[in-house]
Amino acid sequence: MSEPAFKVLRGGLEEAERASLRELYEKYGAGVYGRCLYLLKDRAKAEDAMQDVFARAMTHLGSFRAEASPLTWLMKIATNHCFNQMRGERASWRGLFERQERARPEGEGGPQVMETRELVRSLLSRFDEETQAAAVHYHVDEMTLEEVAALLGRSVPTVRKRLENFARVSGQELRSNG
């Protein structure tokens, strides 16, 4: 079995950071893939998860404080990522969403759907990632405040404040766009 390929693209990282990430992948890629495969029990999901782990490592490479070994750091990222993925697959809303998607007619909505999607993307882009996640989990996934707070690792009052701010700003934007 060949090891999944990982290619560092030219872009946002400095050459030294790319070299560091490449070294991490060469040393620990097989171990990270093994952890993902063990937890997810599916080769394709494990490969995707491994890519996500190294993408996360790439975005957080500057914050790695070397308090633990790089392997420990990557394994923690991999384990958390896989557990989150497994939790998401078991989420109560997932079955409902899949049933609704199967039941939806193909041409539903037409151009209005695209306009609505763009409006929602535009509104969400005005907020930080955590507020975006809270809004999607609460309004789209129909999770409770408690479920969203637990998922995000925040208190219920914090999530409530973020959602209230999202509703206030979004409402103002929608009223101004008529």
Secondary structure, 3 states (H helix, E strand, C coil): CCCCCCCCCCCCCCHHHHHHHHHHHHHHHHHHHHHHHHHHCCHHHHHHHHHHHHHHHHHHHHHCCCCCCHHHHHHHHHHHHHHHHHHHHHCHHHHHHHHHHHHCCCCCCCHHHHHHHHHHHHHHCCCCHHHHHHHHHHHHCCCCHHHHHHHHCCCHHHHHHHHHHHHHHHHHHHHHHC
